[in-house]
Amino acid sequence: MPYGISFRSLIKASLVLIGIGALVVYVSYQARFLITGPQISMTTELDVRQNTRQIELQGTATNISRLQLNGRPIFTNPKGEFTTAVILENGYTVTTLTAEDRYGRTTTVTRTFVYTPSSFIN
């Protein structure tokens, strides 16, 4: 080989470069959690007008360390899915889901509902 480079040293250098490349790809892939922050997505979108007092909010929260509904902690399963019951007040009710990650960044999802008992609906 020219310049005194042996086949063995070429293989070693190639393996080192492949290892460094794989490490860079892995770190970049894992950094997406740091970049995106906490995420909340609602599984079901409920109508604003409700004629039942109790409703269920369902969704998925990812990259979180804490999840709250109107300041009350709620919990997720290992997949990040949550289901929580909400009791609607007469008239207008605002629900606020707040997710926080371990770096203190927050994401908020707000939904409003109007409770009208079925006896008032014509």
C-alpha positions as CSV (number, residue, x, y, z in Angstrom):
1,M,0.0,0.0,0.0
2,P,1.2,3.5,-0.7
3,Y,2.4,5.8,2.2
4,G,2.9,2.9,4.5
5,I,-0.8,2.4,5.3
6,S,-1.6,-1.2,6.0
7,F,-4.9,-2.9,5.3
8,R,-5.2,-3.7,9.0
9,S,-4.9,0.0,10.0
10,L,-7.4,1.0,7.3
11,I,-9.9,-1.5,8.8
12,K,-9.3,-0.1,12.3
13,A,-9.8,3.4,11.2
14,S,-13.0,2.5,9.3
15,L,-14.4,0.8,12.4
16,V,-13.6,3.7,14.6
17,L,-15.3,6.1,12.1
18,I,-18.3,3.8,12.0
19,G,-18.5,3.7,15.8
20,I,-18.2,7.5,16.1
21,G,-20.9,7.9,13.4
22,A,-23.2,5.5,15.2
23,L,-22.7,7.4,18.5
24,V,-23.5,10.7,16.8
25,V,-26.7,9.3,15.3
26,Y,-27.7,7.8,18.7
27,V,-27.1,11.0,20.6
28,S,-29.0,13.0,18.0
29,Y,-31.9,10.6,18.1
30,Q,-32.1,10.8,21.9
31,A,-31.7,14.6,21.9
32,R,-35.2,15.0,20.3
33,F,-36.7,14.7,23.8
34,L,-34.6,17.6,24.9
35,I,-35.5,19.7,21.9
36,T,-39.3,19.0,21.6
37,G,-40.2,19.4,25.3
38,P,-43.4,18.1,26.8
39,Q,-46.2,17.2,24.5
40,I,-50.0,16.6,25.1
41,S,-52.3,15.2,22.5
42,M,-56.0,14.5,23.1
43,T,-57.2,11.1,21.9
44,T,-60.9,12.2,21.8
45,E,-62.1,15.7,21.1
46,L,-65.4,16.2,22.9
47,D,-68.2,18.6,21.9
48,V,-68.2,22.0,23.6
49,R,-71.9,21.5,24.5
50,Q,-72.4,18.6,27.0
51,N,-75.7,17.3,28.5
52,T,-74.0,15.0,31.0
53,R,-72.3,16.3,34.1
54,Q,-69.3,13.9,34.0
55,I,-67.1,13.6,31.0
56,E,-63.8,11.8,30.4
57,L,-60.7,13.5,29.0
58,Q,-58.4,11.0,27.2
59,G,-55.0,11.6,25.7
60,T,-51.3,11.0,25.6
61,A,-48.6,13.0,27.2
62,T,-44.9,12.5,26.3
63,N,-41.6,13.8,27.6
64,I,-43.2,14.8,30.9
65,S,-42.3,14.6,34.5
66,R,-45.6,16.1,35.8
67,L,-49.1,16.3,34.4
68,Q,-52.0,18.3,36.0
69,L,-55.6,19.0,35.3
70,N,-56.7,22.4,36.8
71,G,-53.8,22.1,39.3
72,R,-54.7,18.5,40.3
73,P,-52.1,15.9,39.5
74,I,-53.1,13.1,37.1
75,F,-51.1,10.1,36.1
76,T,-50.2,8.3,32.9
77,N,-49.7,4.6,32.2
78,P,-46.2,3.5,30.9
79,K,-47.2,4.4,27.4
80,G,-48.0,8.0,28.4
81,E,-51.8,7.5,28.0
82,F,-54.2,9.1,30.5
83,T,-57.9,9.1,31.2
84,T,-59.4,11.4,33.8
85,A,-63.0,12.3,34.8
86,V,-64.2,15.9,34.9
87,I,-67.3,17.0,36.7
88,L,-68.8,20.0,34.8
89,E,-70.2,22.9,36.6
90,N,-73.6,24.4,35.6
91,G,-72.9,26.6,32.6
92,Y,-69.3,27.2,31.5
93,T,-66.3,25.1,32.6
94,V,-62.7,25.5,31.6
95,T,-60.3,22.6,31.8
96,T,-56.6,23.2,31.6
97,L,-54.1,20.3,31.2
98,T,-50.5,21.3,32.0
99,A,-47.5,19.1,31.3
100,E,-44.0,19.9,32.7
101,D,-40.8,18.2,31.7
102,R,-37.8,17.7,34.0
103,Y,-36.2,21.0,32.7
104,G,-39.2,23.1,33.8
105,R,-40.7,23.7,30.4
106,T,-44.5,23.5,30.2
107,T,-47.2,22.9,27.6
108,T,-50.8,23.7,28.2
109,V,-54.0,22.4,26.5
110,T,-57.2,24.2,27.4
111,R,-60.7,23.0,26.5
112,T,-64.0,24.7,27.4
113,F,-67.3,23.0,27.9
114,V,-70.9,24.2,28.4
115,Y,-73.0,22.0,30.5
116,T,-76.7,22.1,29.6
117,P,-78.8,19.5,31.4
118,S,-80.9,17.5,29.0
119,S,-84.1,18.9,30.7
120,F,-83.2,22.3,29.2
121,I,-82.6,21.0,25.7
122,N,-85.7,21.2,23.5
